[in-house]
Amino acid sequence: MSVAENLAEIRSRIDELARSAGRNPEEVKLIAVSKTKPVPLIKEAVAAGALDLGENKPQEIVLKYPEFEGDNVRWHMIGHLQKNKVRHIIDKAELIHSVDSLALAEEINKRAETIGKIQKILIQVNVTGEDSKSGVSPDDAAELCREISKLNNVRIMGLMTISVSGYTYEENKRVFDSLAALAARIDGMKIDNVSMKELSMGMSHDFDAAIAAGATMVRVGTAIFGARDYGAKNNAN
Ligand SMILES: *Cc1c(COP(=O)(O)O)cnc(C)c1O
């Protein structure tokens, strides 16, 4: 199937899943995760209406960004972000999904201030607790939000998480429900400058459970663009 056909099918599944969860399909944004994929293939997705693109490496955003100027695309930084890379993407990212420390938020704040931008961010939470995974622990998330909320040039829009590959639907649903519950708890604290409107959760294999749990953004790569070939390039993730 073509990228356009894959996109249409996924969009209609998202709509159906949202409706069966009693939600408005328009509340669920599809982010097409284009990491490692070549520009012509991504252009096919953009032509088919996928204007929100997800990348997990700053360098890839830097390389692809000029190819899509004039296409009205929004770049989402969804991968682990090192402080020394922030300056490369600060003028390019619509939303940074992967903020998990005050130090990173401070660097984003500093760079955003320099270019007169208010950078929208999500707080990445490590719900499942594996050591290998980025993200703040659920117990520390509220305090991190409180600290970041004092920074003038970043705006917390919600939370993001990654589940565990190989989990069943029920296991994924528990992970995503707990992120939604955490967002509700933080929202209840009414911290100035902090919104919990967005829940970025769900990938190709688990966006069904994420939508049932309230995802407002799903990040889908493989199901749109096909499997990634990490051997062909020097991509570590
Ligand atoms: C690669 C990636 C995705 C997309 O994964 P697929 O399984 O290809 O849909 C989503 N979120 C993050 C953070 C990723 O790095």
The ligand as a MOL file (V3000), in Angstrom:
LIG
                    3D

  0  0  0     0  0            999 V3000
M  V30 BEGIN CTAB
M  V30 COUNTS 15 15 0 0 0
M  V30 BEGIN ATOM
M  V30 1 C 9.8570 6.0220 16.5430 0
M  V30 2 C 8.9260 6.6110 17.5390 0
M  V30 3 C 7.5260 6.5090 17.3740 0
M  V30 4 C 6.8630 5.7820 16.2240 0
M  V30 5 O 7.0130 4.4030 16.3660 0
M  V30 6 P 6.2910 3.3740 15.3780 0
M  V30 7 O 6.2920 2.1040 16.1400 0
M  V30 8 O 7.1290 3.2990 14.1530 0
M  V30 9 O 4.9320 3.8730 15.1020 0
M  V30 10 C 6.7230 7.1220 18.3310 0
M  V30 11 N 7.2520 7.7790 19.3790 0
M  V30 12 C 8.5800 7.8860 19.5770 0
M  V30 13 C 9.0810 8.6270 20.7670 0
M  V30 14 C 9.4620 7.3030 18.6660 0
M  V30 15 O 10.7900 7.4230 18.8680 0
M  V30 END ATOM
M  V30 BEGIN BOND
M  V30 1 1 1 2
M  V30 2 1 2 3
M  V30 3 2 2 14
M  V30 4 1 3 4
M  V30 5 2 3 10
M  V30 6 1 4 5
M  V30 7 1 5 6
M  V30 8 2 6 7
M  V30 9 1 6 8
M  V30 10 1 6 9
M  V30 11 1 10 11
M  V30 12 2 11 12
M  V30 13 1 12 13
M  V30 14 1 12 14
M  V30 15 1 14 15
M  V30 END BOND
M  V30 END CTAB
M  END
